[in-house]
Amino acid sequence: MKYRRCKHIKANGEQCKARAMKGSQYCFFHNPKTKTEVSEAGRKGGEKRKIKILLESATDFNVDSHKDIICLLSTTINQVRKGLIDTRIANAVGYLSGILLKAKDQGVLEERLLRIENELKKRGNQNVD
């Protein structure tokens, strides 16, 4: 069964592909009679998409050690579970925590390697480079 398409023509010259409302030539979004409802629906949809963030007064986390990062991640998990922060923010915290842990581990390895090289130089192995 064929339905009537909305008569609205988009800026690119294409006709709207939505089904026209009963008793109208236009779909819900392009019908001049539903302009108020369309704007209200858009406003409500925007409210639902707002990202939940922490207040500026929330305490900062130290992320100096692996234990600090574990504590941050545990807290973030609980904040997501309680609906206090958006999952996109939690994902960013998780991702950035992973990068930070790798950087810290890299720094520890570089320091160890430097200590080993210095010790070998002290012992007379000059070919350490």
C-alpha positions, 0 to 999 in steps of 0.5 A: 500500500502506497502512502502519501509523502510529505510535500516539503522540499529540502534545501538540497532540492530533495522531497522529504521522504516521511509519510504525510500526516492524516489530513495534511500534505506534510509530515509532523516535522514540516506541518505548519500546524504542528510547529509548537509541538515540533519545537517542544519535542526538540527541546525535550529531546535536547534535555535528555541528551544533556551530559551529566557532569560533576560539579566544579566543587567536586574534589580533584583526584591525585593520579600519581600512583597506580592505587590513585588511578584504581581509586579514580576508576572505582569512583567513576564506576560508582558514579556511572551506576548512580547516574551522576555522570554521563557514560561518555565522560566515564569512557574518557576517564577510563581511556585517559587513565589507561594512557596515564598508566602506560606513560607511568610504566614507560617512565619507570622502565626508562629510569630502570634502564638508565640506572642499569646503564650507569651501573655498567659504565661504573664497572668499566663497560664503556660500550653501553649506548 
